[in-house]
Amino acid sequence: MNMFWSKSKKRIESIDPKLATRVINIFRKAAKDDYYTFSLLLDRVRPVSAERLAIVLSELVKQKTIDRVVRVNSRRGGGIGDYDSIANVPLEVYDRRSDDTFEVTPSDIQILFAPHTEDQRWEHTPAEH
């Protein structure tokens, strides 16, 4: 945890420091497999504007303090594949819940934020069968 804090403190001065600290504190307390939507973070940190939160999140992702996760959701509910960028989302995915393959549309995609991990969280996604 201490390493997390010192690593992320480097460039806080270049963004809204109070907002960045509030965001970092959420992720410091999070489990490795906790994921947060932009809306949930808006509710939790109550920034002056959504744009400021977006800037802080973008900077923290660049610093590898947090991860941005592009999740493809099953149309029956629940995630079926996590990717490190939208460019890596396949055009079609297999959904084990419905035993069907479907073409991915924007409504199937969710952007999430998670504590940074050196693990390759996207290497073993069910969608890549």
Z-matrix of the N, CA and C atoms (Angstrom, degrees):
N
C 1 1.453
C 2 1.530 1 111.25
N 3 1.295 2 117.73 1 -42.50
C 4 1.447 3 121.23 2 -178.52
C 5 1.519 4 111.06 3 -62.05
N 6 1.349 5 116.33 4 -39.94
C 7 1.453 6 120.93 5 177.48
C 8 1.535 7 110.08 6 -61.80
N 9 1.331 8 115.96 7 -40.28
C 10 1.460 9 121.20 8 178.07
C 11 1.524 10 110.02 9 -56.78
N 12 1.325 11 115.80 10 -47.65
C 13 1.463 12 120.49 11 -176.59
C 14 1.514 13 111.48 12 -64.96
N 15 1.315 14 118.58 13 -48.24
C 16 1.466 15 120.54 14 -176.76
C 17 1.517 16 111.37 15 -67.16
N 18 1.320 17 117.43 16 -36.16
C 19 1.464 18 121.49 17 179.14
C 20 1.528 19 110.89 18 -65.21
N 21 1.316 20 117.59 19 -41.52
C 22 1.450 21 121.12 20 -175.33
C 23 1.522 22 112.77 21 -82.39
N 24 1.312 23 118.13 22 -13.52
C 25 1.458 24 121.45 23 -176.90
C 26 1.531 25 111.96 24 -79.25
N 27 1.332 26 117.45 25 -14.64
C 28 1.459 27 122.59 26 -173.71
C 29 1.523 28 114.43 27 -50.31
N 30 1.332 29 116.67 28 -54.63
C 31 1.453 30 119.01 29 -170.92
C 32 1.521 31 113.71 30 -114.32
N 33 1.322 32 117.29 31 21.28
C 34 1.464 33 120.30 32 179.23
C 35 1.522 34 111.36 33 -57.86
N 36 1.325 35 116.74 34 -32.16
C 37 1.460 36 119.95 35 -177.58
C 38 1.530 37 112.41 36 -60.89
N 39 1.353 38 118.21 37 -24.88
C 40 1.454 39 120.98 38 -177.98
C 41 1.534 40 112.55 39 -80.13
N 42 1.326 41 116.83 40 -10.00
C 43 1.458 42 121.69 41 178.13
C 44 1.525 43 107.64 42 -127.24
N 45 1.312 44 117.68 43 -179.34
C 46 1.464 45 121.58 44 178.77
C 47 1.537 46 108.77 45 -62.80
N 48 1.340 47 118.18 46 104.73
C 49 1.474 48 120.07 47 -172.17
C 50 1.524 49 114.39 48 -64.42
N 51 1.313 50 118.27 49 -37.20
C 52 1.467 51 120.14 50 -179.73
C 53 1.526 52 110.61 51 -68.30
N 54 1.316 53 116.02 52 -42.50
C 55 1.460 54 120.30 53 178.59
C 56 1.531 55 110.05 54 -66.14
N 57 1.320 56 116.77 55 -43.90
C 58 1.467 57 120.60 56 179.12
C 59 1.525 58 110.69 57 -59.79
N 60 1.307 59 117.16 58 -41.42
C 61 1.465 60 120.95 59 179.30
C 62 1.520 61 110.97 60 -64.00
N 63 1.325 62 117.71 61 -41.80
C 64 1.470 63 120.83 62 178.53
C 65 1.530 64 110.56 63 -62.88
N 66 1.329 65 116.73 64 -42.13
C 67 1.466 66 120.72 65 179.09
C 68 1.532 67 110.09 66 -65.93
N 69 1.305 68 116.89 67 -47.21
C 70 1.468 69 121.41 68 -179.85
C 71 1.525 70 110.53 69 -58.55
N 72 1.317 71 117.39 70 -40.27
C 73 1.465 72 120.36 71 -179.90
C 74 1.522 73 112.11 72 -62.55
N 75 1.313 74 117.36 73 -35.42
C 76 1.471 75 120.45 74 176.49
C 77 1.524 76 109.64 75 -61.77
N 78 1.321 77 116.08 76 -46.52
C 79 1.460 78 119.79 77 -177.33
C 80 1.529 79 112.71 78 -74.64
N 81 1.315 80 118.06 79 -27.32
C 82 1.472 81 121.12 80 176.08
C 83 1.524 82 110.66 81 -63.68
N 84 1.319 83 116.44 82 -35.50
C 85 1.457 84 121.66 83 -177.68
C 86 1.531 85 112.47 84 -87.70
N 87 1.314 86 116.92 85 -8.64
C 88 1.463 87 121.33 86 -174.75
C 89 1.522 88 111.80 87 -80.50
N 90 1.309 89 114.70 88 151.77
C 91 1.464 90 120.81 89 171.23
C 92 1.524 91 108.30 90 -76.59
N 93 1.317 92 115.93 91 160.62
C 94 1.464 93 121.75 92 -178.04
C 95 1.528 94 112.28 93 -56.32
N 96 1.323 95 116.89 94 -33.60
C 97 1.464 96 119.88 95 -176.94
C 98 1.530 97 113.55 96 -101.75
N 99 1.326 98 117.44 97 19.96
C 100 1.473 99 121.19 98 173.47
C 101 1.523 100 109.43 99 -83.20
N 102 1.313 101 116.09 100 135.92
C 103 1.464 102 122.20 101 179.13
C 104 1.520 103 108.71 102 -124.93
N 105 1.340 104 115.61 103 144.14
C 106 1.462 105 121.35 104 -178.34
C 107 1.522 106 109.87 105 -128.48
N 108 1.317 107 115.87 106 135.49
C 109 1.459 108 120.24 107 172.78
C 110 1.522 109 108.86 108 -83.24
N 111 1.305 110 116.16 109 163.07
C 112 1.455 111 121.11 110 175.97
C 113 1.529 112 109.67 111 -59.39
N 114 1.326 113 116.74 112 -42.53
C 115 1.476 114 120.91 113 -179.64
C 116 1.516 115 112.09 114 -61.11
N 117 1.330 116 116.65 115 -42.54
C 118 1.458 117 119.97 116 179.30
C 119 1.528 118 110.65 117 -64.55
N 120 1.322 119 116.66 118 -41.57
C 121 1.466 120 119.78 119 177.62
C 122 1.522 121 111.18 120 -64.86
N 123 1.330 122 117.52 121 -38.57
C 124 1.475 123 120.81 122 175.28
C 125 1.527 124 110.12 123 -56.58
N 126 1.319 125 116.58 124 -46.16
C 127 1.467 126 121.50 125 -179.51
C 128 1.522 127 112.20 126 -65.28
N 129 1.311 128 116.33 127 -38.90
C 130 1.465 129 120.16 128 -175.84
C 131 1.524 130 113.78 129 -75.79
N 132 1.345 131 117.72 130 -40.71
C 133 1.472 132 118.89 131 -174.16
C 134 1.523 133 113.32 132 -100.05
N 135 1.314 134 117.75 133 -14.42
C 136 1.471 135 122.59 134 176.80
C 137 1.535 136 112.99 135 47.08
N 138 1.334 137 117.44 136 63.02
C 139 1.466 138 120.17 137 179.90
C 140 1.526 139 111.35 138 -71.52
N 141 1.319 140 115.76 139 166.03
C 142 1.462 141 121.23 140 175.68
C 143 1.520 142 109.65 141 -60.55
N 144 1.339 143 116.46 142 -37.22
C 145 1.459 144 121.06 143 178.26
C 146 1.518 145 110.17 144 -149.47
N 147 1.317 146 115.57 145 157.48
C 148 1.468 147 120.99 146 176.39
C 149 1.527 148 110.03 147 -64.29
N 150 1.322 149 116.76 148 -32.16
C 151 1.464 150 121.04 149 179.97
C 152 1.525 151 111.21 150 -63.40
N 153 1.318 152 116.89 151 -40.94
C 154 1.473 153 119.90 152 178.73
C 155 1.522 154 111.24 153 -64.21
N 156 1.325 155 116.04 154 -40.09
C 157 1.460 156 119.06 155 177.36
C 158 1.531 157 109.88 156 -64.44
N 159 1.317 158 117.28 157 -42.28
C 160 1.468 159 120.69 158 178.66
C 161 1.529 160 111.38 159 -59.37
N 162 1.316 161 116.71 160 -41.19
C 163 1.470 162 121.32 161 178.59
C 164 1.526 163 110.44 162 -64.07
N 165 1.326 164 116.83 163 -45.24
C 166 1.465 165 120.97 164 179.80
C 167 1.529 166 110.01 165 -62.69
N 168 1.329 167 117.37 166 -46.08
C 169 1.469 168 120.47 167 -179.80
C 170 1.526 169 110.94 168 -61.90
N 171 1.316 170 116.35 169 -42.54
C 172 1.467 171 120.72 170 178.87
C 173 1.524 172 111.01 171 -60.18
N 174 1.314 173 116.51 172 -44.05
C 175 1.464 174 120.64 173 179.92
C 176 1.529 175 111.09 174 -66.53
N 177 1.316 176 117.64 175 -41.22
C 178 1.463 177 120.69 176 179.96
C 179 1.528 178 111.36 177 -67.23
N 180 1.319 179 117.16 178 -32.42
C 181 1.472 180 120.84 179 174.43
C 182 1.530 181 109.42 180 -67.56
N 183 1.327 182 117.37 181 -44.86
C 184 1.473 183 121.01 182 178.49
C 185 1.523 184 111.17 183 -59.39
N 186 1.332 185 116.55 184 -38.08
C 187 1.472 186 121.98 185 -179.44
C 188 1.528 187 112.32 186 -78.23
N 189 1.315 188 116.14 187 -5.58
C 190 1.471 189 122.14 188 -176.50
C 191 1.524 190 111.67 189 62.47
N 192 1.320 191 114.77 190 33.77
C 193 1.453 192 121.23 191 173.90
C 194 1.528 193 108.99 192 -84.10
N 195 1.346 194 115.62 193 -36.35
C 196 1.463 195 122.58 194 175.34
C 197 1.526 196 107.61 195 -132.88
N 198 1.325 197 115.55 196 165.17
C 199 1.462 198 121.39 197 176.41
C 200 1.522 199 109.66 198 -110.62
N 201 1.324 200 115.38 199 141.92
C 202 1.467 201 121.29 200 169.33
C 203 1.522 202 105.25 201 -97.02
N 204 1.314 203 116.28 202 128.12
C 205 1.452 204 122.03 203 -176.84
C 206 1.524 205 108.25 204 -118.51
N 207 1.322 206 115.70 205 128.30
C 208 1.463 207 120.97 206 175.56
C 209 1.527 208 106.03 207 -99.05
N 210 1.317 209 116.05 208 110.57
C 211 1.467 210 120.98 209 -176.28
C 212 1.522 211 110.72 210 -105.56
N 213 1.329 212 115.11 211 133.15
C 214 1.460 213 121.02 212 170.83
C 215 1.517 214 105.87 213 -95.45
N 216 1.321 215 116.08 214 124.98
C 217 1.459 216 121.69 215 -179.06
C 218 1.515 217 111.01 216 -99.38
N 219 1.322 218 114.58 217 145.68
C 220 1.456 219 121.35 218 172.97
C 221 1.522 220 107.91 219 -68.31
N 222 1.283 221 116.94 220 147.31
C 223 1.466 222 120.07 221 176.50
C 224 1.525 223 110.86 222 -73.18
N 225 1.324 224 115.28 223 -8.25
C 226 1.469 225 121.12 224 175.59
C 227 1.526 226 111.30 225 -99.55
N 228 1.336 227 116.51 226 2.52
C 229 1.457 228 121.52 227 178.79
C 230 1.515 229 112.32 228 103.95
N 231 1.314 230 115.72 229 141.05
C 232 1.458 231 121.61 230 178.12
C 233 1.518 232 112.73 231 93.22
N 234 1.315 233 114.84 232 153.26
C 235 1.457 234 120.69 233 -179.86
C 236 1.515 235 112.07 234 -77.52
N 237 1.326 236 116.37 235 144.39
C 238 1.470 237 120.37 236 177.29
C 239 1.523 238 112.19 237 -124.30
N 240 1.323 239 117.44 238 -3.96
C 241 1.453 240 119.96 239 176.93
C 242 1.511 241 111.39 240 -171.50
N 243 1.335 242 116.42 241 135.06
C 244 1.463 243 122.66 242 177.37
C 245 1.517 244 109.07 243 -114.15
N 246 1.335 245 116.40 244 139.18
C 247 1.463 246 122.37 245 -177.10
C 248 1.515 247 109.49 246 -135.25
N 249 1.324 248 116.26 247 154.65
C 250 1.459 249 120.25 248 -178.23
C 251 1.516 250 112.85 249 -82.73
N 252 1.330 251 117.58 250 -15.23
C 253 1.466 252 120.05 251 175.98
C 254 1.525 253 109.66 252 -156.23
N 255 1.298 254 115.89 253 160.21
C 256 1.458 255 121.43 254 179.17
C 257 1.530 256 110.42 255 -63.71
N 258 1.328 257 116.47 256 -29.74
C 259 1.464 258 120.98 257 179.64
C 260 1.523 259 112.05 258 -65.08
N 261 1.316 260 117.72 259 -23.78
C 262 1.461 261 121.21 260 -178.55
C 263 1.527 262 114.03 261 -92.96
N 264 1.320 263 117.33 262 -1.49
C 265 1.466 264 120.56 263 177.81
C 266 1.538 265 107.56 264 -74.75
N 267 1.332 266 116.85 265 125.49
C 268 1.473 267 118.40 266 179.44
C 269 1.527 268 111.34 267 -69.31
N 270 1.307 269 116.34 268 158.92
C 271 1.464 270 120.74 269 178.58
C 272 1.522 271 111.20 270 -67.47
N 273 1.336 272 116.04 271 -32.74
C 274 1.461 273 121.16 272 178.51
C 275 1.523 274 109.13 273 -129.72
N 276 1.345 275 115.80 274 146.08
C 277 1.458 276 120.85 275 176.91
C 278 1.528 277 109.52 276 -132.52
N 279 1.315 278 114.40 277 152.60
C 280 1.459 279 120.65 278 174.65
C 281 1.519 280 108.25 279 -91.12
N 282 1.331 281 116.31 280 129.86
C 283 1.464 282 122.59 281 178.36
C 284 1.524 283 108.10 282 -107.05
N 285 1.319 284 116.12 283 107.67
C 286 1.461 285 120.39 284 -178.06
C 287 1.533 286 111.94 285 -67.47
N 288 1.323 287 117.26 286 -21.95
C 289 1.468 288 120.25 287 -179.93
C 290 1.527 289 111.26 288 -69.02
N 291 1.337 290 115.88 289 -36.43
C 292 1.460 291 119.85 290 -179.40
C 293 1.523 292 112.01 291 -107.39
N 294 1.343 293 116.38 292 -2.25
C 295 1.464 294 122.32 293 -176.67
C 296 1.529 295 110.13 294 52.73
N 297 1.329 296 114.38 295 47.32
C 298 1.454 297 120.47 296 -176.66
C 299 1.525 298 109.67 297 -144.27
N 300 1.308 299 116.23 298 153.80
C 301 1.453 300 122.20 299 173.91
C 302 1.524 301 107.64 300 -103.35
N 303 1.331 302 116.25 301 136.61
C 304 1.466 303 118.48 302 178.76
C 305 1.517 304 110.91 303 -135.91
N 306 1.323 305 114.72 304 155.56
C 307 1.456 306 122.20 305 176.95
C 308 1.524 307 108.35 306 -77.46
N 309 1.329 308 116.48 307 128.46
C 310 1.461 309 121.64 308 -177.90
C 311 1.529 310 109.62 309 -75.27
N 312 1.334 311 115.45 310 130.55
C 313 1.465 312 121.90 311 176.11
C 314 1.531 313 107.71 312 -118.55
N 315 1.317 314 117.91 313 166.05
C 316 1.474 315 119.73 314 178.36
C 317 1.529 316 113.75 315 -55.08
N 318 1.315 317 118.07 316 -31.64
C 319 1.468 318 119.71 317 -179.50
C 320 1.537 319 112.39 318 -71.74
N 321 1.329 320 117.53 319 -13.18
C 322 1.461 321 121.72 320 177.59
C 323 1.526 322 112.08 321 -88.56
N 324 1.327 323 117.41 322 -7.00
C 325 1.466 324 122.42 323 -172.95
C 326 1.523 325 110.85 324 -106.13
N 327 1.318 326 114.77 325 138.92
C 328 1.461 327 121.85 326 177.63
C 329 1.526 328 107.85 327 -132.46
N 330 1.327 329 116.49 328 134.39
C 331 1.464 330 121.50 329 176.31
C 332 1.526 331 107.85 330 -95.95
N 333 1.324 332 115.27 331 126.31
C 334 1.460 333 121.55 332 -178.75
C 335 1.520 334 109.77 333 -126.42
N 336 1.314 335 115.87 334 162.32
C 337 1.457 336 122.11 335 176.69
C 338 1.524 337 107.46 336 -125.71
N 339 1.332 338 115.76 337 141.10
C 340 1.460 339 121.41 338 -176.23
C 341 1.520 340 109.44 339 -142.62
N 342 1.335 341 116.81 340 160.58
C 343 1.463 342 118.67 341 174.06
C 344 1.526 343 109.20 342 -57.47
N 345 1.319 344 116.63 343 142.80
C 346 1.464 345 119.86 344 -179.83
C 347 1.518 346 110.62 345 -66.40
N 348 1.292 347 114.78 346 140.69
C 349 1.451 348 121.03 347 174.27
C 350 1.519 349 108.77 348 -137.19
N 351 1.301 350 116.01 349 144.49
C 352 1.462 351 120.52 350 175.72
C 353 1.517 352 110.22 351 -77.10
N 354 1.339 353 116.76 352 -16.44
C 355 1.463 354 120.58 353 177.40
C 356 1.515 355 109.49 354 -61.98
N 357 1.291 356 115.81 355 150.86
C 358 1.463 357 120.03 356 175.70
C 359 1.522 358 108.19 357 -86.68
N 360 1.328 359 116.40 358 82.69
C 361 1.456 360 120.35 359 -175.58
C 362 1.530 361 112.35 360 -63.19
N 363 1.317 362 118.31 361 -18.89
C 364 1.465 363 120.61 362 -177.13
C 365 1.523 364 112.59 363 -97.59
N 366 1.285 365 118.15 364 -5.28
C 367 1.460 366 120.13 365 -176.86
C 368 1.513 367 113.55 366 -67.75
N 369 1.310 368 117.46 367 -33.44
C 370 1.467 369 121.16 368 -173.40
C 371 1.523 370 112.10 369 -114.53
N 372 1.309 371 116.56 370 48.24
C 373 1.459 372 119.01 371 -178.21
C 374 1.523 373 110.14 372 -81.98
N 375 1.327 374 117.40 373 140.32
C 376 1.457 375 120.64 374 178.49
C 377 1.529 376 112.28 375 -59.96
N 378 1.313 377 117.77 376 -25.41
C 379 1.470 378 120.62 377 -176.35
C 380 1.513 379 112.58 378 -70.15
N 381 1.322 380 118.10 379 -14.73
C 382 1.443 381 120.21 380 -174.74
C 383 1.528 382 113.58 381 -94.70
N 384 1.314 383 119.29 382 25.77
C 385 1.462 384 121.70 383 177.19
C 386 1.500 385 111.00 384 -72.39
